[in-house]
Amino acid sequence: MTYLELSEEGGGAHKFYEAVVSGTRVTITYGRIGENGQVKVTDFPSEEKAQAAAAKKIAEKTKKGYAPAVRGVRQRRSITRRAIASTRSTAKQAPVLWRFASGSAAFGIFVDRERCWVGNQAGQVYTLTPEGEMTGRYKLPDGVKCIVADDFWIYAGCDDGKVYDLSGKVPRAAYEIASDVDIYWLDIADGVLGVSDDSGRITTIDYEDEFLWARTGGGSSGWMVRCDGDAVYHGHSGGVARYDLQGNQAWYQTAADGVLFGWQEEKSVYAGTASRTVHKLAKADGAVEAVYRCDAAIYSCATSPGGQYVFAGDSSSSVYCFSADGTRLWKLATGCGSAFSMQYLDERLYIVTTDGSLACIDATEQAIAAAREGTVPQARDVKIAASLPVVEPSVTVETTTDTGDGVLVECFSEGGRLRIRVLSPGYEAWNVQFPREIREPGARYVVEGIRPSGNGGFYRAFGDIRRLV
């Protein structure tokens, strides 16, 4: 048995790694110091290969700064939770069509025309149709800070320091930041992950889960990160900065009282602030293009396509709508807490709130006009579908003897790292983004499909994954 720890001062890494060899079996346990951690068990054809595999894992961790330690000497550090301050709105009620109580404060939301995703601080993730019918339940190891999409893929940033791909049969860890980093927000563009944290850092990681660059901004509490194909936009207590894909700062725009949320459109980014405003900034140079003034600190913001309408949610459980030039069109009460995150789609505004609700608001002109006169529909309360199974992350891989209609890929070692390449004919000689925790040297896998990244250069696996035997 080998037990290692990596513990840095000033709120840095604080995690352990243990490797136990028993005959031909290697058991790896890892996670935050003071917690049980996660376990991965692998069987090898001989004791020699088991010993060699464990030695390689230990060597990799040692290179990263891990050192031998005694379990129990260092104590667990706490993870920062965002302070929840929400008061009751004095505005008239918004026309809520349906709402779902997830059971804990909710930050994560993503909506498309098939599913609405909500993730809460208890680590629970639910999917519902746009009409409010529950379709899925997941349980992640820790609180969910955000849910984002990158083309076909759906990712959840978790307080255990990992980012989980929710697009397959079971959640798989796609990126690992650090088990004790307080992730505040993340975004992904073409496989490149941007992570903002409690200390105001912005870190980028590539599709192979390898570090690209990190920068420390001029403030703390980095609640905003937005990525596109050209840059990363980072907002914290001091303001908003644009970095190119190599980490060079292009511009910096200060923000009074700090940024609490961010949104982006093709040519602009939107920063919601504690000073009751949403600022529209030009991506090209950071110039302020418009200011949207609310009546309390802004927890979230979003736009309709192209920025025709701008929405905001404040700390007093109100939601607002503005025209592009900054004119306030309406303010209404959510009736279910303050909106920590929001998204607009097909004339509906979806919000997740401080009391854990996912609510669907009818944002049509007719519904809003009626609500301002005091007439709203009876909101339908969606109940948890007890019959749906709860799906949890797994490092177990089903086996198969037949590739069928799937794509055959292989795990190989290159420069001390395990990579994945395509063996099926008709594909480029590119590596494949693939869950790191299930990679085994020499193993072959059958995946449901692969797609090229937007800019080319690598593939991304999606759907079910099975090991070929």
Kinemage of the C-alpha trace (Angstrom):
@kinemage 1
@onewidth
@group {chain A} dominant
@subgroup {mainchain}
@vectorlist {calphas} color= white
{ca met a 1} P 0.000 0.000 0.000
{ca thr a 2} L 1.258 3.480 -0.927
{ca tyr a 3} L -0.465 6.568 0.436
{ca leu a 4} L 0.324 10.055 -0.902
{ca glu a 5} L -0.967 13.560 -0.248
{ca leu a 6} L -0.743 16.896 -2.033
{ca ser a 7} L -1.530 19.836 0.242
{ca glu a 8} L -0.777 23.448 -0.678
{ca glu a 9} L -1.015 26.529 1.498
{ca gly a 10} L -3.322 29.441 0.750
{ca gly a 11} L -6.307 27.405 -0.356
{ca gly a 12} L -4.496 25.305 -2.954
{ca ala a 13} L -4.711 21.561 -3.534
{ca his a 14} L -5.591 19.362 -0.565
{ca lys a 15} L -6.051 15.788 -1.807
{ca phe a 16} L -4.814 12.217 -1.392
{ca tyr a 17} L -3.997 9.243 -3.600
{ca glu a 18} L -3.688 5.656 -2.395
{ca ala a 19} L -2.638 2.573 -4.365
{ca val a 20} L -3.079 -0.927 -2.905
{ca val a 21} L -1.783 -4.031 -4.697
{ca ser a 22} L -3.274 -7.377 -3.702
{ca gly a 23} L -2.100 -10.156 -5.975
{ca thr a 24} L -3.240 -9.257 -9.476
{ca arg a 25} L -5.661 -6.555 -8.297
{ca val a 26} L -4.882 -2.847 -7.935
{ca thr a 27} L -7.223 -0.655 -5.891
{ca ile a 28} L -6.865 3.105 -6.350
{ca thr a 29} L -8.574 5.484 -3.918
{ca tyr a 30} L -8.407 9.262 -4.356
{ca gly a 31} L -10.186 12.456 -3.343
{ca arg a 32} L -10.162 15.248 -0.762
{ca ile a 33} L -8.089 14.718 2.356
{ca gly a 34} L -10.359 13.727 5.235
{ca glu a 35} L -13.022 12.142 3.009
{ca asn a 36} L -13.582 8.587 1.790
{ca gly a 37} L -12.838 9.482 -1.814
{ca gln a 38} L -13.592 7.482 -4.927
{ca val a 39} L -12.404 3.938 -5.616
{ca lys a 40} L -11.251 2.293 -8.846
{ca val a 41} L -10.420 -1.434 -8.944
{ca thr a 42} L -8.495 -2.982 -11.859
{ca asp a 43} L -7.505 -6.645 -12.354
{ca phe a 44} L -4.346 -7.557 -14.293
{ca pro a 45} L -3.233 -10.864 -15.848
{ca ser a 46} L -0.237 -11.213 -13.492
{ca glu a 47} L 1.109 -9.902 -10.198
{ca glu a 48} L 4.076 -8.364 -12.037
{ca lys a 49} L 1.800 -6.313 -14.291
{ca ala a 50} L -0.273 -5.222 -11.305
{ca gln a 51} L 2.855 -4.040 -9.476
{ca ala a 52} L 4.104 -2.233 -12.582
{ca ala a 53} L 0.774 -0.473 -13.134
{ca ala a 54} L 0.627 0.712 -9.514
{ca ala a 55} L 4.246 1.898 -9.638
{ca lys a 56} L 3.500 3.904 -12.774
{ca lys a 57} L 0.491 5.569 -11.156
{ca ile a 58} L 2.522 6.482 -8.065
{ca ala a 59} L 5.322 7.891 -10.224
{ca glu a 60} L 2.840 10.070 -12.127
{ca lys a 61} L 1.443 11.485 -8.892
{ca thr a 62} L 4.902 12.058 -7.423
{ca lys a 63} L 5.854 14.130 -10.480
{ca lys a 64} L 2.803 16.308 -9.780
{ca gly a 65} L 3.989 17.045 -6.230
{ca tyr a 66} L 2.336 14.294 -4.184
{ca ala a 67} L 4.460 12.977 -1.305
{ca pro a 68} L 4.240 10.044 1.164
{ca ala a 69} L 2.083 10.879 4.190
{ca val a 70} L 0.245 9.360 7.122
{ca arg a 71} L -3.524 9.202 6.752
{ca gly a 72} L -5.363 11.258 9.376
{ca val a 73} L -2.617 13.755 10.217
{ca arg a 74} L -3.913 16.447 7.885
{ca gln a 75} L -7.548 17.436 8.356
{ca arg a 76} L -10.309 18.099 5.878
{ca arg a 77} L -10.758 21.605 4.465
{ca ser a 78} L -14.202 23.007 3.879
{ca ile a 79} L -15.533 23.929 0.436
{ca thr a 80} L -16.849 27.458 0.009
{ca arg a 81} L -20.561 27.689 -0.708
{ca arg a 82} L -22.033 30.792 -2.254
{ca ala a 83} L -23.890 32.851 0.313
{ca ile a 84} L -27.603 32.672 -0.399
{ca ala a 85} L -29.305 35.994 0.206
{ca ser a 86} L -32.790 36.251 -1.203
{ca thr a 87} L -35.674 38.472 -0.206
{ca arg a 88} L -39.275 38.534 -1.329
{ca ser a 89} L -40.165 40.571 -4.403
{ca thr a 90} L -42.721 43.366 -4.161
{ca ala a 91} L -43.515 43.097 -7.895
{ca lys a 92} L -46.533 41.340 -9.355
{ca gln a 93} L -46.297 37.617 -10.019
{ca ala a 94} L -44.685 36.356 -13.241
{ca pro a 95} L -46.711 33.923 -15.401
{ca val a 96} L -45.061 30.666 -14.272
{ca leu a 97} L -46.323 27.729 -16.345
{ca trp a 98} L -44.718 24.983 -14.245
{ca arg a 99} L -42.121 24.593 -11.523
{ca phe a 100} L -40.123 21.749 -10.062
{ca ala a 101} L -38.713 21.743 -6.516
{ca ser a 102} L -35.316 19.999 -6.716
{ca gly a 103} L -34.832 20.081 -2.945
{ca ser a 104} L -31.714 22.266 -2.637
{ca ala a 105} L -30.417 25.617 -3.900
{ca ala a 106} L -29.836 25.291 -7.656
{ca phe a 107} L -27.155 26.938 -9.819
{ca gly a 108} L -27.035 24.627 -12.823
{ca ile a 109} L -29.349 24.980 -15.798
{ca phe a 110} L -29.261 24.142 -19.475
{ca val a 111} L -32.246 24.105 -21.814
{ca asp a 112} L -32.702 22.957 -25.394
{ca arg a 113} L -35.796 21.911 -27.319
{ca glu a 114} L -35.707 18.384 -25.877
{ca arg a 115} L -34.626 18.718 -22.246
{ca cys a 116} L -34.314 21.086 -19.326
{ca trp a 117} L -31.414 20.275 -16.999
{ca val a 118} L -31.236 21.413 -13.374
{ca gly a 119} L -28.424 20.690 -10.899
{ca asn a 120} L -28.450 21.586 -7.210
{ca gln a 121} L -26.137 21.888 -4.204
{ca ala a 122} L -27.024 18.372 -3.048
{ca gly a 123} L -25.404 16.940 -6.189
{ca gln a 124} L -28.746 16.023 -7.749
{ca val a 125} L -29.355 16.559 -11.461
{ca tyr a 126} L -32.774 16.182 -13.074
{ca thr a 127} L -33.952 16.367 -16.680
{ca leu a 128} L -37.431 17.452 -17.715
{ca thr a 129} L -39.097 18.153 -21.031
{ca pro a 130} L -39.870 21.794 -21.891
{ca glu a 131} L -43.443 20.999 -20.880
{ca gly a 132} L -42.369 19.870 -17.408
{ca glu a 133} L -42.353 16.061 -17.599
{ca met a 134} L -39.469 14.436 -15.731
{ca thr a 135} L -37.230 12.195 -17.857
{ca gly a 136} L -34.051 11.545 -15.854
{ca arg a 137} L -32.359 11.587 -12.436
{ca tyr a 138} L -28.635 11.675 -11.619
{ca lys a 139} L -26.630 11.834 -8.384
{ca leu a 140} L -23.146 13.347 -8.470
{ca pro a 141} L -20.656 13.152 -5.573
{ca asp a 142} L -20.990 16.807 -4.512
{ca gly a 143} L -22.828 20.047 -5.194
{ca val a 144} L -23.416 21.064 -8.820
{ca lys a 145} L -22.205 24.583 -9.573
{ca cys a 146} L -23.210 24.787 -13.239
{ca ile a 147} L -24.387 22.861 -16.294
{ca val a 148} L -23.123 23.824 -19.744
{ca ala a 149} L -23.362 22.443 -23.262
{ca asp a 150} L -20.711 22.119 -25.948
{ca asp a 151} L -22.326 20.964 -29.173
{ca phe a 152} L -23.845 17.536 -28.388
{ca trp a 153} L -22.196 17.195 -24.955
{ca ile a 154} L -23.644 18.249 -21.581
{ca tyr a 155} L -21.238 18.896 -18.695
{ca ala a 156} L -21.805 19.469 -14.972
{ca gly a 157} L -19.201 21.226 -12.839
{ca cys a 158} L -19.122 19.639 -9.393
{ca asp a 159} L -17.751 20.663 -5.998
{ca asp a 160} L -15.581 17.522 -5.955
{ca gly a 161} L -13.313 19.291 -8.450
{ca lys a 162} L -14.459 17.304 -11.473
{ca val a 163} L -16.509 18.039 -14.551
{ca tyr a 164} L -18.864 15.216 -15.514
{ca asp a 165} L -20.027 14.383 -19.019
{ca leu a 166} L -23.753 13.635 -18.759
{ca ser a 167} L -24.227 12.769 -22.416
{ca gly a 168} L -23.768 8.990 -22.149
{ca lys a 169} L -25.442 6.104 -20.408
{ca val a 170} L -23.793 6.999 -17.090
{ca pro a 171} L -21.942 10.157 -15.976
{ca arg a 172} L -18.189 9.994 -16.641
{ca ala a 173} L -15.535 12.381 -15.326
{ca ala a 174} L -14.347 14.318 -18.394
{ca tyr a 175} L -12.073 16.842 -16.658
{ca glu a 176} L -10.420 16.917 -13.248
{ca ile a 177} L -9.475 20.343 -11.942
{ca ala a 178} L -8.627 19.537 -8.305
{ca ser a 179} L -10.638 17.912 -5.573
{ca asp a 180} L -10.464 20.985 -3.347
{ca val a 181} L -10.693 23.847 -5.862
{ca asp a 182} L -13.877 25.814 -5.257
{ca ile a 183} L -15.303 25.845 -8.778
{ca tyr a 184} L -17.581 28.844 -9.154
{ca trp a 185} L -18.349 28.556 -12.840
{ca leu a 186} L -17.158 26.922 -16.027
{ca asp a 187} L -17.740 27.034 -19.744
{ca ile a 188} L -16.580 24.888 -22.650
{ca ala a 189} L -15.994 25.724 -26.314
{ca asp a 190} L -14.848 23.027 -28.721
{ca gly a 191} L -13.435 20.862 -25.942
{ca val a 192} L -11.442 23.643 -24.217
{ca leu a 193} L -12.622 24.105 -20.638
{ca gly a 194} L -12.478 27.433 -18.803
{ca val a 195} L -12.805 27.326 -14.993
{ca ser a 196} L -13.239 30.288 -12.652
{ca asp a 197} L -12.875 29.804 -8.905
{ca asp a 198} L -13.297 31.441 -5.518
{ca ser a 199} L -9.838 33.040 -5.527
{ca gly a 200} L -10.428 34.843 -8.820
{ca arg a 201} L -8.298 32.561 -10.985
{ca ile a 202} L -9.158 31.537 -14.503
{ca thr a 203} L -7.763 28.180 -15.657
{ca thr a 204} L -8.036 26.540 -19.064
{ca ile a 205} L -7.765 22.807 -19.783
{ca asp a 206} L -7.684 21.082 -23.164
{ca tyr a 207} L -9.712 18.131 -24.455
{ca glu a 208} L -7.133 15.654 -23.073
{ca asp a 209} L -7.671 17.068 -19.558
{ca glu a 210} L -4.238 18.698 -19.723
{ca phe a 211} L -3.449 22.138 -18.306
{ca leu a 212} L -3.135 24.969 -20.835
{ca trp a 213} L -2.743 28.152 -18.793
{ca ala a 214} L -4.005 29.961 -15.691
{ca arg a 215} L -4.219 33.627 -14.765
{ca thr a 216} L -5.031 35.415 -11.522
{ca gly a 217} L -7.352 38.357 -12.028
{ca gly a 218} L -7.521 41.564 -10.041
{ca gly a 219} L -10.208 40.263 -7.685
{ca ser a 220} L -11.761 37.224 -6.041
{ca ser a 221} L -14.972 35.203 -6.423
{ca gly a 222} L -14.800 34.439 -10.133
{ca trp a 223} L -18.474 33.875 -10.942
{ca met a 224} L -18.181 34.559 -14.649
{ca val a 225} L -16.434 32.616 -17.377
{ca arg a 226} L -17.572 32.453 -20.988
{ca cys a 227} L -15.651 30.771 -23.800
{ca asp a 228} L -15.928 31.011 -27.557
{ca gly a 229} L -13.688 29.903 -30.402
{ca asp a 230} L -11.441 32.968 -30.051
{ca ala a 231} L -11.229 33.943 -26.395
{ca val a 232} L -12.112 33.414 -22.730
{ca tyr a 233} L -14.023 36.096 -20.797
{ca his a 234} L -13.515 36.133 -17.031
{ca gly a 235} L -15.457 38.160 -14.462
{ca his a 236} L -14.745 38.492 -10.714
{ca ser a 237} L -15.040 40.999 -7.879
{ca gly a 238} L -12.929 43.548 -9.766
{ca gly a 239} L -14.308 43.404 -13.289
{ca val a 240} L -14.185 41.525 -16.596
{ca ala a 241} L -11.170 40.560 -18.707
{ca arg a 242} L -10.742 39.021 -22.143
{ca tyr a 243} L -7.926 36.506 -22.717
{ca asp a 244} L -6.945 35.028 -26.051
{ca leu a 245} L -6.553 31.256 -26.338
{ca gln a 246} L -2.873 31.524 -25.328
{ca gly a 247} L -3.731 33.349 -22.101
{ca asn a 248} L -2.765 36.883 -23.143
{ca gln a 249} L -5.011 39.593 -21.712
{ca ala a 250} L -6.595 41.694 -24.470
{ca trp a 251} L -8.622 44.088 -22.322
{ca tyr a 252} L -9.924 44.663 -18.803
{ca gln a 253} L -13.105 46.492 -17.776
{ca thr a 254} L -13.672 47.350 -14.102
{ca ala a 255} L -17.062 46.714 -12.483
{ca ala a 256} L -18.266 48.411 -9.308
{ca asp a 257} L -19.018 45.960 -6.470
{ca gly a 258} L -18.082 42.921 -8.534
{ca val a 259} L -19.452 40.591 -11.202
{ca leu a 260} L -21.907 37.905 -10.079
{ca phe a 261} L -22.837 36.281 -13.402
{ca gly a 262} L -22.016 36.336 -17.101
{ca trp a 263} L -23.683 35.659 -20.434
{ca gln a 264} L -22.516 35.907 -24.034
{ca glu a 265} L -23.786 36.456 -27.548
{ca glu a 266} L -21.775 36.418 -30.760
{ca lys a 267} L -20.273 39.913 -30.417
{ca ser a 268} L -21.016 40.875 -26.798
{ca val a 269} L -20.677 39.604 -23.240
{ca tyr a 270} L -23.059 40.559 -20.435
{ca ala a 271} L -21.923 40.982 -16.828
{ca gly a 272} L -24.442 41.083 -13.988
{ca thr a 273} L -23.095 42.982 -10.980
{ca ala a 274} L -23.709 43.496 -7.277
{ca ser a 275} L -24.287 47.173 -8.035
{ca arg a 276} L -27.738 46.393 -9.515
{ca thr a 277} L -26.687 46.580 -13.164
{ca val a 278} L -26.044 44.379 -16.162
{ca his a 279} L -23.299 45.681 -18.454
{ca lys a 280} L -23.150 44.802 -22.144
{ca leu a 281} L -19.493 44.764 -23.237
{ca ala a 282} L -18.133 44.524 -26.769
{ca lys a 283} L -16.067 41.373 -27.174
{ca ala a 284} L -13.643 43.162 -29.473
{ca asp a 285} L -12.435 45.867 -27.060
{ca gly a 286} L -14.462 45.713 -23.821
{ca ala a 287} L -16.337 48.940 -24.544
{ca val a 288} L -19.602 49.373 -22.602
{ca glu a 289} L -22.397 49.161 -25.178
{ca ala a 290} L -25.389 49.384 -22.816
{ca val a 291} L -26.276 49.306 -19.112
{ca tyr a 292} L -29.434 47.642 -17.748
{ca arg a 293} L -30.444 48.997 -14.335
{ca cys a 294} L -32.318 46.887 -11.784
{ca asp a 295} L -33.387 47.418 -8.169
{ca ala a 296} L -31.132 44.892 -6.387
{ca ala a 297} L -27.917 42.911 -6.873
{ca ile a 298} L -27.950 40.801 -10.049
{ca tyr a 299} L -27.579 37.051 -9.549
{ca ser a 300} L -28.097 36.025 -13.185
{ca cys a 301} L -28.723 37.304 -16.691
{ca ala a 302} L -29.482 35.986 -20.181
{ca thr a 303} L -30.651 37.218 -23.562
{ca ser a 304} L -32.954 36.217 -26.361
{ca pro a 305} L -31.134 35.281 -29.597
{ca gly a 306} L -28.998 38.123 -30.856
{ca gly a 307} L -29.529 40.155 -27.688
{ca gln a 308} L -32.895 41.575 -28.765
{ca tyr a 309} L -34.121 41.239 -25.164
{ca val a 310} L -31.998 41.139 -22.023
{ca phe a 311} L -33.220 39.350 -18.887
{ca ala a 312} L -31.938 39.620 -15.327
{ca gly a 313} L -32.681 38.014 -11.966
{ca asp a 314} L -31.999 39.896 -8.731
{ca ser a 315} L -31.536 39.081 -5.049
{ca ser a 316} L -35.110 40.115 -4.234
{ca ser a 317} L -36.695 37.263 -6.253
{ca ser a 318} L -37.557 39.495 -9.215
{ca val a 319} L -36.922 38.964 -12.922
{ca tyr a 320} L -36.573 41.787 -15.435
{ca cys a 321} L -36.761 42.236 -19.188
{ca phe a 322} L -35.039 45.060 -21.118
{ca ser a 323} L -34.854 46.037 -24.755
{ca ala a 324} L -31.384 45.947 -26.299
{ca asp a 325} L -30.816 49.698 -25.726
{ca gly a 326} L -31.359 49.431 -21.951
{ca thr a 327} L -35.041 50.362 -21.670
{ca arg a 328} L -36.748 48.399 -18.899
{ca leu a 329} L -39.838 46.641 -20.250
{ca trp a 330} L -41.043 44.804 -17.149
{ca lys a 331} L -40.255 43.501 -13.674
{ca leu a 332} L -42.126 40.565 -12.104
{ca ala a 333} L -41.785 38.267 -9.097
{ca thr a 334} L -40.654 34.654 -9.477
{ca gly a 335} L -42.643 33.372 -6.503
{ca cys a 336} L -39.937 30.764 -5.855
{ca gly a 337} L -36.764 32.559 -4.811
{ca ser a 338} L -34.023 34.466 -6.589
{ca ala a 339} L -32.761 33.218 -9.944
{ca phe a 340} L -29.181 31.949 -9.608
{ca ser a 341} L -29.123 31.043 -13.332
{ca met a 342} L -31.452 31.490 -16.285
{ca gln a 343} L -31.896 30.756 -19.967
{ca tyr a 344} L -34.367 31.976 -22.599
{ca leu a 345} L -35.722 29.703 -25.333
{ca asp a 346} L -38.777 29.909 -27.604
{ca glu a 347} L -40.491 32.754 -25.698
{ca arg a 348} L -39.995 31.081 -22.353
{ca leu a 349} L -37.639 32.089 -19.564
{ca tyr a 350} L -36.296 29.184 -17.498
{ca ile a 351} L -34.784 29.924 -14.085
{ca val a 352} L -33.201 27.935 -11.242
{ca thr a 353} L -33.398 29.534 -7.838
{ca thr a 354} L -32.209 29.921 -4.282
{ca asp a 355} L -34.976 27.621 -3.022
{ca gly a 356} L -34.034 24.917 -5.536
{ca ser a 357} L -36.825 25.465 -8.046
{ca leu a 358} L -36.654 25.079 -11.797
{ca ala a 359} L -39.410 27.335 -13.115
{ca cys a 360} L -40.700 27.918 -16.636
{ca ile a 361} L -42.020 31.464 -17.201
{ca asp a 362} L -44.227 32.347 -20.166
{ca ala a 363} L -42.409 35.340 -21.691
{ca thr a 364} L -44.821 36.033 -24.561
{ca glu a 365} L -46.082 39.602 -24.848
{ca gln a 366} L -49.651 38.500 -24.107
{ca ala a 367} L -48.737 36.564 -20.959
{ca ile a 368} L -46.526 39.363 -19.626
{ca ala a 369} L -49.194 42.003 -20.288
{ca ala a 370} L -51.762 39.907 -18.412
{ca ala a 371} L -49.353 39.336 -15.508
{ca arg a 372} L -48.723 43.074 -15.172
{ca glu a 373} L -52.475 43.473 -14.813
{ca gly a 374} L -52.525 40.754 -12.134
{ca thr a 375} L -53.722 37.749 -14.180
{ca val a 376} L -51.446 34.679 -14.266
{ca pro a 377} L -52.013 30.971 -14.989
{ca gln a 378} L -52.113 28.394 -12.205
{ca ala a 379} L -48.549 27.051 -12.069
{ca arg a 380} L -48.303 23.265 -12.280
{ca asp a 381} L -46.070 21.699 -9.614
{ca val a 382} L -43.958 18.870 -11.053
{ca lys a 383} L -43.273 15.966 -8.716
{ca ile a 384} L -40.204 13.728 -8.653
{ca ala a 385} L -40.830 10.618 -10.725
{ca ala a 386} L -40.040 7.924 -8.170
{ca ser a 387} L -40.031 5.235 -10.862
{ca leu a 388} L -37.041 6.746 -12.647
{ca pro a 389} L -33.708 5.158 -11.614
{ca val a 390} L -31.049 7.384 -10.071
{ca val a 391} L -27.921 7.205 -12.241
{ca glu a 392} L -24.525 7.782 -10.582
{ca pro a 393} L -21.002 8.224 -11.998
{ca ser a 394} L -19.176 5.003 -12.736
{ca val a 395} L -15.745 3.745 -13.762
{ca thr a 396} L -17.188 0.332 -14.597
{ca val a 397} L -17.289 -0.493 -18.300
{ca glu a 398} L -19.580 -3.102 -19.805
{ca thr a 399} L -17.919 -5.615 -22.118
{ca thr a 400} L -18.798 -6.863 -25.582
{ca thr a 401} L -17.398 -9.279 -28.142
{ca asp a 402} L -18.864 -7.495 -31.153
{ca thr a 403} L -18.290 -3.983 -32.494
{ca gly a 404} L -21.714 -3.967 -34.164
{ca asp a 405} L -22.483 -0.510 -35.536
{ca gly a 406} L -20.116 1.188 -33.087
{ca val a 407} L -16.692 2.735 -33.612
{ca leu a 408} L -13.619 0.812 -32.451
{ca val a 409} L -10.994 2.802 -30.532
{ca glu a 410} L -7.805 1.785 -28.740
{ca cys a 411} L -5.926 3.035 -25.683
{ca phe a 412} L -2.169 3.484 -26.156
{ca ser a 413} L 0.710 5.088 -24.260
{ca glu a 414} L 2.449 8.171 -25.649
{ca gly a 415} L 5.005 10.171 -23.702
{ca gly a 416} L 3.855 8.680 -20.421
{ca arg a 417} L 0.210 9.574 -21.064
{ca leu a 418} L -2.629 7.290 -22.064
{ca arg a 419} L -4.277 8.349 -25.319
{ca ile a 420} L -7.179 7.051 -27.394
{ca arg a 421} L -7.085 6.604 -31.179
{ca val a 422} L -9.595 5.335 -33.737
{ca leu a 423} L -9.105 1.889 -35.264
{ca ser a 424} L -12.238 1.778 -37.407
{ca pro a 425} L -11.558 2.670 -41.062
{ca gly a 426} L -12.434 6.014 -42.606
{ca tyr a 427} L -11.209 8.329 -39.838
{ca glu a 428} L -8.309 10.758 -39.501
{ca ala a 429} L -5.293 9.844 -37.356
{ca trp a 430} L -6.516 12.056 -34.510
{ca asn a 431} L -6.761 11.362 -30.809
{ca val a 432} L -10.158 10.995 -29.166
{ca gln a 433} L -11.524 12.827 -26.132
{ca phe a 434} L -12.430 9.943 -23.845
{ca pro a 435} L -13.049 9.452 -20.087
{ca arg a 436} L -9.637 9.232 -18.439
{ca glu a 437} L -10.692 7.062 -15.500
{ca ile a 438} L -11.597 4.101 -17.705
{ca arg a 439} L -8.489 4.128 -19.918
{ca glu a 440} L -6.325 1.006 -19.736
{ca pro a 441} L -3.206 0.565 -21.899
{ca gly a 442} L -3.825 -1.788 -24.804
{ca ala a 443} L -7.566 -1.975 -24.200
{ca arg a 444} L -9.998 -1.614 -27.081
{ca tyr a 445} L -13.404 -0.024 -26.713
{ca val a 446} L -16.564 0.164 -28.784
{ca val a 447} L -18.197 3.593 -28.619
{ca glu a 448} L -21.600 4.545 -29.923
{ca gly a 449} L -20.079 7.233 -32.092
{ca ile a 450} L -17.392 9.878 -32.502
{ca arg a 451} L -17.560 13.358 -33.949
{ca pro a 452} L -14.783 15.734 -35.035
{ca ser a 453} L -14.254 18.845 -32.943
{ca gly a 454} L -15.490 22.092 -34.406
{ca asn a 455} L -12.018 23.265 -35.400
{ca gly a 456} L -10.760 19.780 -36.255
{ca gly a 457} L -7.670 18.048 -34.879
{ca phe a 458} L -9.383 15.591 -32.524
{ca tyr a 459} L -12.510 13.500 -32.118
{ca arg a 460} L -14.988 13.363 -29.247
{ca ala a 461} L -16.643 10.121 -28.161
{ca phe a 462} L -20.337 10.142 -27.330
{ca gly a 463} L -22.966 7.693 -26.178
{ca asp a 464} L -22.439 4.271 -24.637
{ca ile a 465} L -18.915 2.895 -24.148
{ca arg a 466} L -18.100 -0.831 -23.925
{ca arg a 467} L -14.792 -2.674 -23.671
{ca leu a 468} L -14.047 -5.182 -26.415
{ca val a 469} L -13.008 -8.613 -25.101
